[in-house]
Amino acid sequence: TQDIILNVPRIKVTGKIAVFIENHKGIIEYNSELVKINTPVGIVVVKGKDLLIKTIITDEITVEGDIAAIGFEE
């Protein structure tokens, strides 16, 4: 797909309960209130409460919990 060709992450948000990130480069920081994930275009930051990395495979991560904000950090 075009996102893989362009080497950018695909981020899918399911309400305030889950974030799915495809085409990542690893986890930088992880606790119950903050998850930082490295991507080709910068760091994706997920903030909230009771955050949990539900699944993690080679190029996909799913974070679940009470999500308050999602953003990018250089």
N, C-alpha and C positions, 0 to 999 in steps of 0.2 A: 504494500500500500504506500501511498505518497508520504505518510509520516515517517516510515522506515527509510525510504529513499532520501528524504531530506534530513535524516538523522535527528529528529525531534521527538520528544516524548508524546504519547497519547495519554490524556488524563480523562477519566470518566468519573463523574460524581453521582452518587445515588443519594439524593436528599442530603440530610446531615448525618448519615450513618456510615457511608463507605466512600473510599476513594481508590480507584484502580489506576495504576501508573504502569504504562508499557514503555519499553525502550529506556530503561534506567541504567545507571552505572554504579549502583551500590548505595548502601545506607551510611549516612554520615553521623547521624545522631538519632537516638530512639529512647523515649520514655513515655509515660502515660499521658503526658500533656503536649509533647512535641515530637514530630518525626521529620527529619531532614533527609531528602533523597537526592543523590547526585544524578544529573541528566546531562545530555550533550549541550543544552542551552542554559545551564545554571542549576541552582539548587531549588528543588520544590520543597516548600515548607508547609506541613499540615499541623495546625494547632487545634487543641480541643481538650476533652476530658475522657478518661478511660480508653485511650487509644491503644490499639492492639494490631500488630502486623499479623493478619489472618493467613495470608499466603505469600510466599516469596519463592520465585523460580528464576531461572537465568535472566529473563528480561521483563518479568512482571511482578508487581507488588500490589497487594490489597491491604489497605489500612481501614480498620473499622473502629467505631466509637462514636462519641458525641462530638462531631466536627464543628468547630467554630469558624475556622478560616483556612484558606488555601492560597498560597502565593509563591512568588519567585524571589530568590536572593542571588545576587551576583557572586 
